[in-house]
Amino acid sequence: MFSGLGARIWDAITLRGGIEGLEDEIAIPAGHDPGATREAIDTYLTSLIDMGLLLTSPGSQQPCRRRWWRR
């Protein structure tokens, strides 16, 4: 789950506090479409939220910056 691109997404969330610009960082060097990459990132984030590994801010689909162990 946290290997390859999943690890890059997780690192962006936990180390940078967000995923802004991540689709370009992943897609452009690989020659992929940033829009499709963004959809894949959103799907991955939804699965992390569904598993309870990320919390969302109230009224938003953006991950909450609160630490997971301090629910």
All heavy atoms as TSV, in Angstrom:
chain	resi	resn	atom	element	x	y	z
A	1	MET	N	N	0.820	-1.192	0.000
A	1	MET	CA	C	0.000	0.000	0.000
A	1	MET	C	C	0.863	1.255	0.000
A	1	MET	O	O	0.562	2.193	-0.703
A	1	MET	CB	C	-0.911	-0.043	1.210
A	1	MET	CG	C	-1.631	1.248	1.458
A	1	MET	SD	S	-3.271	0.955	1.981
A	1	MET	CE	C	-4.170	1.665	0.663
A	2	PHE	N	N	1.922	1.292	0.791
A	2	PHE	CA	C	2.779	2.475	0.853
A	2	PHE	C	C	4.105	2.210	0.167
A	2	PHE	O	O	5.172	2.410	0.725
A	2	PHE	CB	C	3.009	2.900	2.301
A	2	PHE	CG	C	1.745	3.353	2.978
A	2	PHE	CD1	C	1.279	2.694	4.088
A	2	PHE	CD2	C	1.022	4.423	2.491
A	2	PHE	CE1	C	0.118	3.101	4.714
A	2	PHE	CE2	C	-0.140	4.841	3.105
A	2	PHE	CZ	C	-0.598	4.172	4.230
A	3	SER	N	N	4.013	1.770	-1.082
A	3	SER	CA	C	5.217	1.609	-1.879
A	3	SER	C	C	4.975	2.282	-3.222
A	3	SER	O	O	3.832	2.538	-3.601
A	3	SER	CB	C	5.545	0.122	-2.072
A	3	SER	OG	O	4.508	-0.521	-2.771
A	4	GLY	N	N	6.025	2.599	-3.929
A	4	GLY	CA	C	5.879	3.238	-5.230
A	4	GLY	C	C	5.170	4.569	-5.139
A	4	GLY	O	O	5.490	5.415	-4.309
A	5	LEU	N	N	4.167	4.750	-6.001
A	5	LEU	CA	C	3.435	6.016	-6.031
A	5	LEU	C	C	2.589	6.224	-4.775
A	5	LEU	O	O	2.381	7.356	-4.353
A	5	LEU	CB	C	2.560	6.084	-7.276
A	5	LEU	CG	C	3.327	6.145	-8.594
A	5	LEU	CD1	C	2.360	6.159	-9.759
A	5	LEU	CD2	C	4.248	7.327	-8.642
A	6	GLY	N	N	2.120	5.137	-4.185
A	6	GLY	CA	C	1.383	5.258	-2.922
A	6	GLY	C	C	2.246	5.887	-1.842
A	6	GLY	O	O	1.776	6.710	-1.060
A	7	ALA	N	N	3.509	5.531	-1.816
A	7	ALA	CA	C	4.437	6.114	-0.841
A	7	ALA	C	C	4.665	7.596	-1.137
A	7	ALA	O	O	4.757	8.403	-0.212
A	7	ALA	CB	C	5.762	5.357	-0.854
A	8	ARG	N	N	4.726	7.956	-2.413
A	8	ARG	CA	C	4.904	9.378	-2.764
A	8	ARG	C	C	3.702	10.200	-2.342
A	8	ARG	O	O	3.839	11.327	-1.853
A	8	ARG	CB	C	5.141	9.535	-4.259
A	8	ARG	CG	C	6.530	9.065	-4.660
A	8	ARG	CD	C	6.859	9.394	-6.069
A	8	ARG	NE	N	7.000	10.833	-6.260
A	8	ARG	CZ	C	7.213	11.391	-7.434
A	8	ARG	NH1	N	7.302	10.640	-8.513
A	8	ARG	NH2	N	7.334	12.696	-7.543
A	9	ILE	N	N	2.510	9.645	-2.509
A	9	ILE	CA	C	1.294	10.349	-2.103
A	9	ILE	C	C	1.265	10.492	-0.583
A	9	ILE	O	O	1.004	11.570	-0.043
A	9	ILE	CB	C	0.041	9.621	-2.622
A	9	ILE	CG1	C	0.022	9.631	-4.152
A	9	ILE	CG2	C	-1.230	10.245	-2.051
A	9	ILE	CD1	C	-0.994	8.698	-4.771
A	10	TRP	N	N	1.542	9.406	0.117
A	10	TRP	CA	C	1.554	9.434	1.588
A	10	TRP	C	C	2.589	10.427	2.101
A	10	TRP	O	O	2.329	11.202	3.015
A	10	TRP	CB	C	1.825	8.035	2.125
A	10	TRP	CG	C	1.800	7.970	3.617
A	10	TRP	CD1	C	2.875	7.900	4.448
A	10	TRP	CD2	C	0.643	7.979	4.469
A	10	TRP	NE1	N	2.464	7.863	5.747
A	10	TRP	CE2	C	1.101	7.907	5.794
A	10	TRP	CE3	C	-0.723	8.035	4.221
A	10	TRP	CZ2	C	0.234	7.901	6.875
A	10	TRP	CZ3	C	-1.593	8.019	5.304
A	10	TRP	CH2	C	-1.112	7.955	6.611
A	11	ASP	N	N	3.782	10.427	1.507
A	11	ASP	CA	C	4.836	11.360	1.919
A	11	ASP	C	C	4.422	12.807	1.678
A	11	ASP	O	O	4.691	13.681	2.508
A	11	ASP	CB	C	6.142	11.071	1.185
A	11	ASP	CG	C	6.838	9.825	1.685
A	11	ASP	OD1	O	6.485	9.331	2.781
A	11	ASP	OD2	O	7.742	9.334	0.977
A	12	ALA	N	N	3.770	13.067	0.553
A	12	ALA	CA	C	3.314	14.428	0.274
A	12	ALA	C	C	2.325	14.901	1.335
A	12	ALA	O	O	2.399	16.038	1.804
A	12	ALA	CB	C	2.677	14.504	-1.112
A	13	ILE	N	N	1.440	14.014	1.733
A	13	ILE	CA	C	0.440	14.375	2.744
A	13	ILE	C	C	1.092	14.588	4.096
A	13	ILE	O	O	0.850	15.588	4.770
A	13	ILE	CB	C	-0.648	13.295	2.843
A	13	ILE	CG1	C	-1.451	13.252	1.555
A	13	ILE	CG2	C	-1.564	13.537	4.040
A	13	ILE	CD1	C	-2.313	12.020	1.418
A	14	THR	N	N	1.930	13.654	4.513
A	14	THR	CA	C	2.476	13.706	5.859
A	14	THR	C	C	3.646	14.671	6.004
A	14	THR	O	O	3.806	15.272	7.064
A	14	THR	CB	C	2.905	12.307	6.334
A	14	THR	OG1	O	3.873	11.775	5.428
A	14	THR	CG2	C	1.722	11.376	6.428
A	15	LEU	N	N	4.454	14.827	4.973
A	15	LEU	CA	C	5.626	15.685	5.081
A	15	LEU	C	C	5.364	17.115	4.608
A	15	LEU	O	O	5.868	18.065	5.203
A	15	LEU	CB	C	6.805	15.097	4.291
A	15	LEU	CG	C	7.268	13.711	4.736
A	15	LEU	CD1	C	8.365	13.192	3.811
A	15	LEU	CD2	C	7.755	13.751	6.175
A	16	ARG	N	N	4.569	17.256	3.533
A	16	ARG	CA	C	4.293	18.590	2.983
A	16	ARG	C	C	2.967	19.151	3.436
A	16	ARG	O	O	2.700	20.336	3.284
A	16	ARG	CB	C	4.306	18.555	1.453
A	16	ARG	CG	C	5.640	18.175	0.895
A	16	ARG	CD	C	5.771	18.306	-0.595
A	16	ARG	NE	N	4.574	18.123	-1.393
A	16	ARG	CZ	C	4.603	17.817	-2.676
A	16	ARG	NH1	N	5.747	17.654	-3.295
A	16	ARG	NH2	N	3.480	17.674	-3.351
A	17	GLY	N	N	2.106	18.298	3.946
A	17	GLY	CA	C	0.802	18.749	4.413
A	17	GLY	C	C	-0.254	18.864	3.338
A	17	GLY	O	O	-1.332	19.382	3.571
A	18	GLY	N	N	0.033	18.371	2.146
A	18	GLY	CA	C	-0.953	18.429	1.077
A	18	GLY	C	C	-0.418	17.818	-0.199
A	18	GLY	O	O	0.749	17.436	-0.278
A	19	ILE	N	N	-1.288	17.763	-1.198
A	19	ILE	CA	C	-0.914	17.118	-2.455
A	19	ILE	C	C	-0.865	18.108	-3.616
A	19	ILE	O	O	-0.829	17.703	-4.773
A	19	ILE	CB	C	-1.882	15.972	-2.784
A	19	ILE	CG1	C	-3.318	16.484	-2.836
A	19	ILE	CG2	C	-1.730	14.831	-1.812
A	19	ILE	CD1	C	-4.297	15.508	-3.442
A	20	GLU	N	N	-0.833	19.391	-3.323
A	20	GLU	CA	C	-0.801	20.403	-4.368
A	20	GLU	C	C	0.414	20.183	-5.274
A	20	GLU	O	O	1.536	20.087	-4.810
A	20	GLU	CB	C	-0.744	21.811	-3.769
A	20	GLU	CG	C	-1.992	22.217	-3.023
A	20	GLU	CD	C	-2.085	21.576	-1.641
A	20	GLU	OE1	O	-1.040	21.234	-1.067
A	20	GLU	OE2	O	-3.207	21.390	-1.164
A	21	GLY	N	N	0.156	20.101	-6.573
A	21	GLY	CA	C	1.213	19.949	-7.555
A	21	GLY	C	C	1.765	18.542	-7.705
A	21	GLY	O	O	2.618	18.297	-8.551
A	22	LEU	N	N	1.276	17.608	-6.914
A	22	LEU	CA	C	1.800	16.247	-6.943
A	22	LEU	C	C	1.524	15.558	-8.269
A	22	LEU	O	O	2.379	14.823	-8.772
A	22	LEU	CB	C	1.229	15.424	-5.785
A	22	LEU	CG	C	1.769	14.007	-5.638
A	22	LEU	CD1	C	3.277	14.035	-5.374
A	22	LEU	CD2	C	1.056	13.274	-4.525
A	23	GLU	N	N	0.359	15.830	-8.869
A	23	GLU	CA	C	0.051	15.174	-10.141
A	23	GLU	C	C	1.060	15.565	-11.224
A	23	GLU	O	O	1.462	14.732	-12.027
A	23	GLU	CB	C	-1.378	15.458	-10.598
A	23	GLU	CG	C	-1.675	16.897	-10.926
A	23	GLU	CD	C	-2.134	17.730	-9.741
A	23	GLU	OE1	O	-2.071	17.284	-8.593
A	23	GLU	OE2	O	-2.567	18.859	-9.996
A	24	ASP	N	N	1.521	16.803	-11.216
A	24	ASP	CA	C	2.537	17.222	-12.183
A	24	ASP	C	C	3.884	16.567	-11.887
A	24	ASP	O	O	4.596	16.161	-12.808
A	24	ASP	CB	C	2.694	18.737	-12.184
A	24	ASP	CG	C	1.483	19.454	-12.765
A	24	ASP	OD1	O	0.771	18.841	-13.588
A	24	ASP	OD2	O	1.250	20.619	-12.388
A	25	GLU	N	N	4.238	16.480	-10.613
A	25	GLU	CA	C	5.500	15.843	-10.226
A	25	GLU	C	C	5.561	14.383	-10.662
A	25	GLU	O	O	6.627	13.876	-11.002
A	25	GLU	CB	C	5.693	15.905	-8.711
A	25	GLU	CG	C	5.923	17.281	-8.157
A	25	GLU	CD	C	5.980	17.271	-6.645
A	25	GLU	OE1	O	6.353	16.240	-6.047
A	25	GLU	OE2	O	5.631	18.309	-6.045
A	26	ILE	N	N	4.417	13.718	-10.636
A	26	ILE	CA	C	4.365	12.300	-11.009
A	26	ILE	C	C	4.186	12.133	-12.518
A	26	ILE	O	O	4.890	11.348	-13.148
A	26	ILE	CB	C	3.222	11.589	-10.251
A	26	ILE	CG1	C	3.529	11.542	-8.753
A	26	ILE	CG2	C	3.004	10.183	-10.797
A	26	ILE	CD1	C	2.379	11.051	-7.888
A	27	ALA	N	N	3.244	12.876	-13.109
A	27	ALA	CA	C	2.857	12.644	-14.505
A	27	ALA	C	C	3.852	13.164	-15.527
A	27	ALA	O	O	4.174	12.455	-16.485
A	27	ALA	CB	C	1.494	13.273	-14.761
A	28	ILE	N	N	4.327	14.363	-15.368
A	28	ILE	CA	C	5.159	14.986	-16.398
A	28	ILE	C	C	6.441	14.213	-16.677
A	28	ILE	O	O	6.734	13.923	-17.840
A	28	ILE	CB	C	5.406	16.471	-16.072
A	28	ILE	CG1	C	4.080	17.225	-16.212
A	28	ILE	CG2	C	6.486	17.060	-16.972
A	28	ILE	CD1	C	4.122	18.657	-15.749
A	29	PRO	N	N	7.233	13.821	-15.660
A	29	PRO	CA	C	8.442	13.058	-15.979
A	29	PRO	C	C	8.160	11.711	-16.648
A	29	PRO	O	O	8.961	11.227	-17.437
A	29	PRO	CB	C	9.112	12.841	-14.622
A	29	PRO	CG	C	8.556	13.877	-13.729
A	29	PRO	CD	C	7.170	14.138	-14.230
A	30	ALA	N	N	6.993	11.130	-16.354
A	30	ALA	CA	C	6.645	9.824	-16.930
A	30	ALA	C	C	5.925	9.955	-18.273
A	30	ALA	O	O	5.651	8.948	-18.924
A	30	ALA	CB	C	5.773	9.044	-15.947
A	31	GLY	N	N	5.601	11.187	-18.681
A	31	GLY	CA	C	4.896	11.391	-19.935
A	31	GLY	C	C	3.422	11.046	-19.879
A	31	GLY	O	O	2.814	10.728	-20.889
A	32	HIS	N	N	2.821	11.116	-18.693
A	32	HIS	CA	C	1.401	10.799	-18.515
A	32	HIS	C	C	0.580	12.079	-18.420
A	32	HIS	O	O	1.108	13.165	-18.214
A	32	HIS	CB	C	1.185	9.959	-17.254
A	32	HIS	CG	C	1.863	8.636	-17.281
A	32	HIS	ND1	N	1.491	7.618	-18.117
A	32	HIS	CD2	C	2.912	8.169	-16.568
A	32	HIS	CE1	C	2.279	6.579	-17.929
A	32	HIS	NE2	N	3.160	6.894	-16.986
A	33	ASP	N	N	-0.724	11.922	-18.522
A	33	ASP	CA	C	-1.655	13.036	-18.416
A	33	ASP	C	C	-1.838	13.418	-16.940
A	33	ASP	O	O	-2.254	12.573	-16.136
A	33	ASP	CB	C	-2.995	12.623	-19.027
A	33	ASP	CG	C	-4.078	13.668	-18.838
A	33	ASP	OD1	O	-3.754	14.870	-18.890
A	33	ASP	OD2	O	-5.238	13.280	-18.648
A	34	PRO	N	N	-1.537	14.676	-16.577
A	34	PRO	CA	C	-1.725	15.101	-15.181
A	34	PRO	C	C	-3.171	14.969	-14.697
A	34	PRO	O	O	-3.410	14.670	-13.528
A	34	PRO	CB	C	-1.279	16.562	-15.175
A	34	PRO	CG	C	-0.319	16.659	-16.314
A	34	PRO	CD	C	-0.864	15.718	-17.357
A	35	GLY	N	N	-4.152	15.162	-15.589
A	35	GLY	CA	C	-5.558	15.022	-15.196
A	35	GLY	C	C	-5.898	13.609	-14.781
A	35	GLY	O	O	-6.567	13.376	-13.772
A	36	ALA	N	N	-5.424	12.650	-15.557
A	36	ALA	CA	C	-5.669	11.241	-15.217
A	36	ALA	C	C	-4.917	10.865	-13.946
A	36	ALA	O	O	-5.418	10.093	-13.122
A	36	ALA	CB	C	-5.243	10.339	-16.371
A	37	THR	N	N	-3.728	11.424	-13.794
A	37	THR	CA	C	-2.945	11.151	-12.579
A	37	THR	C	C	-3.649	11.723	-11.360
A	37	THR	O	O	-3.692	11.089	-10.307
A	37	THR	CB	C	-1.525	11.728	-12.714
A	37	THR	OG1	O	-0.901	11.162	-13.866
A	37	THR	CG2	C	-0.688	11.442	-11.486
A	38	ARG	N	N	-4.250	12.901	-11.509
A	38	ARG	CA	C	-4.988	13.516	-10.400
A	38	ARG	C	C	-6.173	12.644	-9.993
A	38	ARG	O	O	-6.457	12.480	-8.808
A	38	ARG	CB	C	-5.461	14.917	-10.795
A	38	ARG	CG	C	-6.273	15.630	-9.730
A	38	ARG	CD	C	-5.475	15.734	-8.455
A	38	ARG	NE	N	-6.302	16.195	-7.376
A	38	ARG	CZ	C	-5.927	17.098	-6.496
A	38	ARG	NH1	N	-4.722	17.616	-6.563
A	38	ARG	NH2	N	-6.724	17.440	-5.537
A	39	GLU	N	N	-6.859	12.062	-10.980
A	39	GLU	CA	C	-7.976	11.167	-10.680
A	39	GLU	C	C	-7.493	9.942	-9.906
A	39	GLU	O	O	-8.160	9.497	-8.968
A	39	GLU	CB	C	-8.672	10.732	-11.961
A	39	GLU	CG	C	-9.462	11.834	-12.628
A	39	GLU	CD	C	-10.089	11.393	-13.931
A	39	GLU	OE1	O	-10.258	10.178	-14.145
A	39	GLU	OE2	O	-10.420	12.284	-14.735
A	40	ALA	N	N	-6.340	9.407	-10.287
A	40	ALA	CA	C	-5.788	8.249	-9.582
A	40	ALA	C	C	-5.394	8.623	-8.157
A	40	ALA	O	O	-5.620	7.852	-7.219
A	40	ALA	CB	C	-4.585	7.697	-10.340
A	41	ILE	N	N	-4.832	9.814	-7.975
A	41	ILE	CA	C	-4.468	10.283	-6.636
A	41	ILE	C	C	-5.720	10.432	-5.789
A	41	ILE	O	O	-5.758	10.005	-4.626
A	41	ILE	CB	C	-3.682	11.607	-6.712
A	41	ILE	CG1	C	-2.300	11.375	-7.316
A	41	ILE	CG2	C	-3.565	12.254	-5.329
A	41	ILE	CD1	C	-1.540	12.650	-7.642
A	42	ASP	N	N	-6.768	11.023	-6.352
A	42	ASP	CA	C	-8.027	11.199	-5.615
A	42	ASP	C	C	-8.631	9.855	-5.213
A	42	ASP	O	O	-9.139	9.701	-4.096
A	42	ASP	CB	C	-9.028	11.999	-6.440
A	42	ASP	CG	C	-8.637	13.463	-6.577
A	42	ASP	OD1	O	-7.783	13.937	-5.793
A	42	ASP	OD2	O	-9.181	14.126	-7.484
A	43	THR	N	N	-8.564	8.874	-6.111
A	43	THR	CA	C	-9.069	7.533	-5.802
A	43	THR	C	C	-8.272	6.920	-4.658
A	43	THR	O	O	-8.843	6.317	-3.738
A	43	THR	CB	C	-9.001	6.633	-7.050
A	43	THR	OG1	O	-9.808	7.216	-8.073
A	43	THR	CG2	C	-9.480	5.222	-6.752
A	44	TYR	N	N	-6.963	7.081	-4.688
A	44	TYR	CA	C	-6.106	6.557	-3.628
A	44	TYR	C	C	-6.424	7.233	-2.294
A	44	TYR	O	O	-6.535	6.565	-1.258
A	44	TYR	CB	C	-4.642	6.765	-4.008
A	44	TYR	CG	C	-3.665	6.161	-3.041
A	44	TYR	CD1	C	-3.441	4.793	-3.013
A	44	TYR	CD2	C	-2.949	6.949	-2.153
A	44	TYR	CE1	C	-2.545	4.228	-2.134
A	44	TYR	CE2	C	-2.041	6.393	-1.269
A	44	TYR	CZ	C	-1.844	5.040	-1.264
A	44	TYR	OH	O	-0.946	4.484	-0.384
A	45	LEU	N	N	-6.609	8.555	-2.315
A	45	LEU	CA	C	-6.952	9.274	-1.089
A	45	LEU	C	C	-8.294	8.816	-0.533
A	45	LEU	O	O	-8.443	8.650	0.681
A	45	LEU	CB	C	-6.995	10.782	-1.350
A	45	LEU	CG	C	-5.660	11.454	-1.603
A	45	LEU	CD1	C	-5.866	12.921	-1.940
A	45	LEU	CD2	C	-4.736	11.298	-0.411
A	46	THR	N	N	-9.251	8.589	-1.412
A	46	THR	CA	C	-10.557	8.095	-0.972
A	46	THR	C	C	-10.426	6.742	-0.289
A	46	THR	O	O	-11.069	6.501	0.742
A	46	THR	CB	C	-11.526	8.004	-2.169
A	46	THR	OG1	O	-11.680	9.305	-2.727
A	46	THR	CG2	C	-12.882	7.472	-1.747
A	47	SER	N	N	-9.580	5.873	-0.829
A	47	SER	CA	C	-9.398	4.565	-0.197
A	47	SER	C	C	-8.725	4.700	1.165
A	47	SER	O	O	-9.076	3.981	2.101
A	47	SER	CB	C	-8.622	3.611	-1.108
A	47	SER	OG	O	-7.296	4.029	-1.278
A	48	LEU	N	N	-7.779	5.638	1.300
A	48	LEU	CA	C	-7.140	5.862	2.603
A	48	LEU	C	C	-8.147	6.401	3.620
A	48	LEU	O	O	-8.134	6.013	4.782
A	48	LEU	CB	C	-5.962	6.827	2.466
A	48	LEU	CG	C	-4.746	6.336	1.695
A	48	LEU	CD1	C	-3.711	7.447	1.590
A	48	LEU	CD2	C	-4.133	5.103	2.344
A	49	ILE	N	N	-9.029	7.288	3.162
A	49	ILE	CA	C	-10.068	7.837	4.039
A	49	ILE	C	C	-11.052	6.749	4.443
A	49	ILE	O	O	-11.422	6.630	5.611
A	49	ILE	CB	C	-10.777	9.020	3.348
A	49	ILE	CG1	C	-9.815	10.199	3.224
A	49	ILE	CG2	C	-12.043	9.417	4.104
A	49	ILE	CD1	C	-10.276	11.293	2.284
A	50	ASP	N	N	-11.458	5.917	3.482
A	50	ASP	CA	C	-12.391	4.821	3.765
A	50	ASP	C	C	-11.823	3.823	4.766
A	50	ASP	O	O	-12.562	3.241	5.560
A	50	ASP	CB	C	-12.786	4.087	2.482
A	50	ASP	CG	C	-13.664	4.924	1.576
A	50	ASP	OD1	O	-14.217	5.948	2.036
A	50	ASP	OD2	O	-13.784	4.557	0.382
A	51	MET	N	N	-10.504	3.617	4.736
A	51	MET	CA	C	-9.857	2.692	5.675
A	51	MET	C	C	-9.580	3.338	7.033
A	51	MET	O	O	-9.141	2.678	7.961
A	51	MET	CB	C	-8.543	2.178	5.094
A	51	MET	CG	C	-8.750	1.204	3.961
A	51	MET	SD	S	-7.199	0.483	3.402
A	51	MET	CE	C	-6.505	1.832	2.486
A	52	GLY	N	N	-9.840	4.641	7.132
A	52	GLY	CA	C	-9.611	5.333	8.394
A	52	GLY	C	C	-8.175	5.773	8.605
A	52	GLY	O	O	-7.805	6.180	9.703
A	53	LEU	N	N	-7.365	5.730	7.561
A	53	LEU	CA	C	-5.962	6.143	7.685
A	53	LEU	C	C	-5.786	7.642	7.536
A	53	LEU	O	O	-4.778	8.191	7.956
A	53	LEU	CB	C	-5.098	5.415	6.654
A	53	LEU	CG	C	-5.041	3.896	6.827
A	53	LEU	CD1	C	-4.297	3.261	5.668
A	53	LEU	CD2	C	-4.389	3.531	8.149
A	54	LEU	N	N	-6.763	8.314	6.933
A	54	LEU	CA	C	-6.775	9.773	6.813
A	54	LEU	C	C	-8.123	10.282	7.272
A	54	LEU	O	O	-9.138	9.617	7.102
A	54	LEU	CB	C	-6.567	10.212	5.361
A	54	LEU	CG	C	-5.189	10.116	4.770
A	54	LEU	CD1	C	-5.225	10.570	3.315
A	54	LEU	CD2	C	-4.199	10.944	5.534
A	55	LEU	N	N	-8.120	11.466	7.827
A	55	LEU	CA	C	-9.354	12.146	8.199
A	55	LEU	C	C	-9.537	13.313	7.255
A	55	LEU	O	O	-8.569	13.873	6.751
A	55	LEU	CB	C	-9.264	12.673	9.638
A	55	LEU	CG	C	-8.983	11.638	10.719
A	55	LEU	CD1	C	-8.800	12.334	12.054
A	55	LEU	CD2	C	-10.114	10.642	10.789
A	56	THR	N	N	-10.777	13.694	6.997
A	56	THR	CA	C	-11.025	14.858	6.162
A	56	THR	C	C	-11.412	16.035	7.026
A	56	THR	O	O	-11.953	15.874	8.122
A	56	THR	CB	C	-12.141	14.594	5.137
A	56	THR	OG1	O	-13.312	14.202	5.835
A	56	THR	CG2	C	-11.736	13.522	4.150
A	57	SER	N	N	-11.118	17.208	6.533
A	57	SER	CA	C	-11.558	18.423	7.207
A	57	SER	C	C	-13.071	18.519	7.053
A	57	SER	O	O	-13.611	18.104	6.036
A	57	SER	CB	C	-10.900	19.642	6.574
A	57	SER	OG	O	-9.508	19.546	6.658
A	58	PRO	N	N	-13.776	19.078	8.030
A	58	PRO	CA	C	-15.232	19.203	7.910
A	58	PRO	C	C	-15.625	19.967	6.656
A	58	PRO	O	O	-15.072	21.013	6.357
A	58	PRO	CB	C	-15.625	19.985	9.165
A	58	PRO	CG	C	-14.509	19.740	10.125
A	58	PRO	CD	C	-13.273	19.582	9.284
A	59	GLY	N	N	-16.545	19.411	5.868
A	59	GLY	CA	C	-17.024	20.058	4.662
A	59	GLY	C	C	-16.047	20.041	3.504
A	59	GLY	O	O	-16.196	20.766	2.553
A	60	SER	N	N	-15.023	19.211	3.592
A	60	SER	CA	C	-14.001	19.185	2.549
A	60	SER	C	C	-13.574	17.760	2.267
A	60	SER	O	O	-13.701	16.886	3.107
A	60	SER	CB	C	-12.787	19.992	3.020
A	60	SER	OG	O	-11.686	19.788	2.169
A	61	GLN	N	N	-13.041	17.532	1.080
A	61	GLN	CA	C	-12.460	16.230	0.756
A	61	GLN	C	C	-10.943	16.256	0.941
A	61	GLN	O	O	-10.277	15.289	0.641
A	61	GLN	CB	C	-12.808	15.839	-0.681
A	61	GLN	CG	C	-14.253	15.446	-0.844
A	61	GLN	CD	C	-14.613	14.238	0.005
A	61	GLN	OE1	O	-13.894	13.252	0.061
A	61	GLN	NE2	N	-15.732	14.311	0.691
A	62	GLN	N	N	-10.421	17.375	1.424
A	62	GLN	CA	C	-8.986	17.464	1.656
A	62	GLN	C	C	-8.638	16.765	2.960
A	62	GLN	O	O	-9.352	16.893	3.949
A	62	GLN	CB	C	-8.535	18.934	1.744
A	62	GLN	CG	C	-8.655	19.661	0.423
A	62	GLN	CD	C	-7.753	19.062	-0.630
A	62	GLN	OE1	O	-6.609	18.731	-0.361
A	62	GLN	NE2	N	-8.275	18.910	-1.820
A	63	PRO	N	N	-7.529	16.023	2.986
A	63	PRO	CA	C	-7.132	15.359	4.224
A	63	PRO	C	C	-6.885	16.368	5.339
A	63	PRO	O	O	-6.378	17.454	5.098
A	63	PRO	CB	C	-5.831	14.646	3.844
A	63	PRO	CG	C	-5.867	14.537	2.363
A	63	PRO	CD	C	-6.647	15.724	1.881
A	64	CYS	N	N	-7.255	16.000	6.517
A	64	CYS	CA	C	-7.042	16.829	7.693
A	64	CYS	C	C	-5.595	16.681	8.147
A	64	CYS	O	O	-5.032	15.596	8.105
A	64	CYS	CB	C	-8.003	16.387	8.792
A	64	CYS	SG	S	-7.917	17.343	10.295
A	65	ARG	N	N	-4.971	17.744	8.616
A	65	ARG	CA	C	-3.571	17.693	9.011
A	65	ARG	C	C	-3.385	17.154	10.424
A	65	ARG	O	O	-2.277	16.995	10.884
A	65	ARG	CB	C	-2.952	19.077	8.897
A	65	ARG	CG	C	-2.898	19.520	7.444
A	65	ARG	CD	C	-1.970	20.621	7.231
A	65	ARG	NE	N	-0.633	20.159	7.550
A	65	ARG	CZ	C	0.407	20.939	7.640
A	65	ARG	NH1	N	0.281	22.215	7.454
A	65	ARG	NH2	N	1.589	20.467	7.937
A	66	ARG	N	N	-4.476	16.851	11.121
A	66	ARG	CA	C	-4.378	16.315	12.473
A	66	ARG	C	C	-3.725	14.946	12.438
A	66	ARG	O	O	-3.971	14.143	11.550
A	66	ARG	CB	C	-5.789	16.210	13.056
A	66	ARG	CG	C	-5.825	16.053	14.534
A	66	ARG	CD	C	-7.226	16.207	15.028
A	66	ARG	NE	N	-8.134	15.339	14.282
A	66	ARG	CZ	C	-9.365	15.104	14.620
A	66	ARG	NH1	N	-9.873	15.678	15.666
A	66	ARG	NH2	N	-10.123	14.310	13.913
A	67	ARG	N	N	-2.879	14.657	13.368
A	67	ARG	CA	C	-2.189	13.366	13.404
A	67	ARG	C	C	-3.173	12.230	13.635
A	67	ARG	O	O	-4.106	12.356	14.410
A	67	ARG	CB	C	-1.143	13.345	14.523
A	67	ARG	CG	C	-0.109	14.427	14.409
A	67	ARG	CD	C	0.821	14.123	13.282
A	67	ARG	NE	N	1.876	15.124	13.271
A	67	ARG	CZ	C	2.574	15.418	12.223
A	67	ARG	NH1	N	2.365	14.824	11.101
A	67	ARG	NH2	N	3.502	16.325	12.271
A	68	TRP	N	N	-2.955	11.111	12.950
A	68	TRP	CA	C	-3.899	9.984	13.028
A	68	TRP	C	C	-4.001	9.403	14.426
A	68	TRP	O	O	-5.018	8.869	14.792
A	68	TRP	CB	C	-3.534	8.904	12.016
A	68	TRP	CG	C	-2.200	8.264	12.249
A	68	TRP	CD1	C	-1.016	8.648	11.718
A	68	TRP	CD2	C	-1.910	7.143	13.065
A	68	TRP	NE1	N	-0.005	7.853	12.154
A	68	TRP	CE2	C	-0.524	6.910	12.993
A	68	TRP	CE3	C	-2.672	6.305	13.870
A	68	TRP	CZ2	C	0.092	5.885	13.673
A	68	TRP	CZ3	C	-2.057	5.277	14.559
A	68	TRP	CH2	C	-0.686	5.080	14.450
A	69	TRP	N	N	-2.959	9.511	15.233
A	69	TRP	CA	C	-3.014	8.912	16.560
A	69	TRP	C	C	-3.685	9.841	17.576
A	69	TRP	O	O	-3.842	9.483	18.728
A	69	TRP	CB	C	-1.624	8.510	17.038
A	69	TRP	CG	C	-0.650	9.646	17.143
A	69	TRP	CD1	C	-0.473	10.509	18.175
A	69	TRP	CD2	C	0.285	10.053	16.146
A	69	TRP	NE1	N	0.486	11.424	17.897
A	69	TRP	CE2	C	0.988	11.165	16.667
A	69	TRP	CE3	C	0.611	9.612	14.877
A	69	TRP	CZ2	C	1.986	11.814	15.944
A	69	TRP	CZ3	C	1.604	10.260	14.182
A	69	TRP	CH2	C	2.268	11.344	14.707
A	70	ARG	N	N	-4.110	11.018	17.162
A	70	ARG	CA	C	-4.774	11.953	18.061
A	70	ARG	C	C	-6.220	12.185	17.630
A	70	ARG	O	O	-6.684	13.303	17.586
A	70	ARG	CB	C	-4.034	13.279	18.068
A	70	ARG	CG	C	-2.687	13.188	18.671
A	70	ARG	CD	C	-2.065	14.543	18.757
A	70	ARG	NE	N	-0.719	14.411	19.286
A	70	ARG	CZ	C	0.197	15.331	19.199
A	70	ARG	NH1	N	-0.051	16.464	18.607
A	70	ARG	NH2	N	1.402	15.122	19.696
A	71	ARG	N	N	-6.911	11.141	17.305
A	71	ARG	CA	C	-8.307	11.278	16.870
A	71	ARG	C	C	-9.084	11.825	17.967
A	71	ARG	O	O	-9.908	12.227	18.354
A	71	ARG	CB	C	-8.867	9.930	16.450
A	71	ARG	CG	C	-8.238	9.464	15.193
A	71	ARG	CD	C	-8.913	8.213	14.765
A	71	ARG	NE	N	-8.261	7.751	13.568
A	71	ARG	CZ	C	-8.698	6.803	12.820
A	71	ARG	NH1	N	-9.812	6.215	13.103
A	71	ARG	NH2	N	-8.061	6.426	11.752
